[in-house]
Amino acid sequence: MASLVRPTHGRMIGGVCAALARRFGVSTTTVRIAFVASCVLPGPQFLLYLALWALLPSEKRARQAW
């Protein structure tokens, strides 16, 4: 399994959905649709996205750390 880092290529806004899709081995489109669909439900989905955007390292930064 891939590590949980935001990719530098193939991301739309922050790369959170692309990172989650890569980590769990599903399509990026599937994760994006699930996120958008979940936004109609009550809950902190948008805040969770922002938190993951801030906390997950970018792929470039993760490579430099190794």
C-alpha positions in Angstrom: 0.0 0.0 0.0 1.1 3.5 -0.7 1.8 6.0 2.1 -0.6 8.8 2.8 0.9 11.8 1.0 -0.7 14.4 -1.2 0.5 13.7 -4.8 2.1 16.5 -6.9 0.4 15.3 -10.1 -3.3 14.4 -10.6 -4.7 16.5 -7.9 -7.4 19.1 -8.3 -7.5 21.4 -5.3 -5.3 20.1 -2.4 -4.7 16.5 -3.4 -6.5 15.0 -0.4 -8.9 12.9 -2.4 -6.1 11.7 -4.7 -4.0 10.8 -1.6 -6.9 8.8 -0.1 -7.6 7.1 -3.4 -4.0 6.1 -3.9 -3.7 4.9 -0.3 -6.8 2.7 -0.4 -6.4 1.5 -4.0 -9.6 3.0 -5.4 -10.3 5.4 -8.2 -9.7 9.1 -7.6 -13.1 9.9 -9.2 -14.8 7.5 -6.8 -13.3 9.3 -3.8 -14.2 12.7 -5.2 -17.8 11.7 -5.9 -18.1 10.2 -2.4 -16.8 13.4 -0.8 -19.1 15.7 -2.8 -22.1 13.4 -2.0 -21.2 13.4 1.7 -21.2 17.2 1.8 -25.1 17.1 1.5 -25.1 15.2 4.8 -24.6 17.0 8.1 -21.2 16.7 9.6 -17.6 18.2 9.5 -16.6 16.8 6.0 -15.3 20.1 4.8 -13.4 20.8 8.0 -11.9 17.3 7.8 -10.8 18.0 4.2 -9.1 21.2 5.3 -7.4 19.5 8.3 -6.1 16.7 6.0 -4.9 19.3 3.5 -2.9 21.0 6.3 -1.6 17.9 8.0 -0.7 15.6 5.1 2.7 16.2 3.6 3.0 16.8 -0.1 4.8 14.1 -2.1 7.6 16.4 -2.9 8.2 17.3 0.8 7.9 13.6 1.8 10.6 12.7 -0.8 13.0 15.3 0.6 12.5 14.0 4.1 13.9 10.5 3.1 
